[in-house]
Amino acid sequence: MEYSITIHPLIPVRIEADERSEMVTQLLFGEVFVVLEKSAKWYKIKNHTDGYEGWIDSKMNFQIPETLYKDFISTDSPFYISSPFAKVNDISCPYSTLLPGGSFLPHYNENEKTFRMGERFYVLLEGEVCEPLKNPVSPALIAERFLDIPYLWGGKSAFGIDCSGFVQILLLCAGIFLPRDAKDQYKEGVEVSYPDILPNDIAFFGDRKDKITHVGIILEDRRIIHASGKVKIDLLKEEGIFSEETREVTHYLQGIKRMV
């Protein structure tokens, strides 16, 4: 078994071993994964965070020893970036790097604002960090920081994001590790009826309950923030998402889950 870590801000993960293949998700900085298969230029990987599988360009793979992999996944209380972006500096390089929200910071030192990956040492220059297993962050309180980020199928970052990637990152900051896709996220949590909704509840949409295709996070005053074209806020009615711009229901409500 080969073990790796993401040292780039993000890595596209494709459904097949081809540049023209659909991107189904992304690996974010600090996420660790295992290599399942290899071809000439592509590696099939499995993300430790959510178990998602797909193909990455072999040139973007950064192998680490099994001991380091186990060290990262056994961290008692991991730290993550909770702002849309953070700026960091690898002390061996003269320039800084932007990292997306949801990135994992191994061995983060709160006082010095430093972290390390093996022999690589970094300094956090800008951005917010959370320790969700000790001090969970309310997703509804930070969600609006992501407003107007463009929609991107398979995207999981503030460079471009899809609906389930958006919810996955925000729930991560609350210490909830959700599956990648909306249909699988719907299997988590406790069912809530529409009259009883609260901020941070997760609303799921689609043509049927067994065909969930969209998801968003409920805010105060029966509003919902979700990624559709861009990250935006709409009204949530009992039948679904109501767009004040188009004056129509754009997504039909199939269920609400409480996870926080």
Secondary structure, DSSP 8 states (H G I E B T S, - for coil): -EEEE--SSEEEEESSSSTTS-EEEEEETT-EEEEEEE-SSEEEEEETTT--EEEEEGGG--EE-HHHHHHHHT-SS--EE-SSEEEEEETTSSSEEEEETT-B-TT-BTTTTEEEETTEEEEEEES-EE-TTTS---HHHHGGGGTT-BB-TT-EETTEE-HHHHHHHHHHTTT----SSHHHHTTSSEE--GGG--TT-EEEEEEETTEEEEEEEE-GGGEEEEESSBEEEEEEETTEEEETTTTEEEEEEEEEEE--
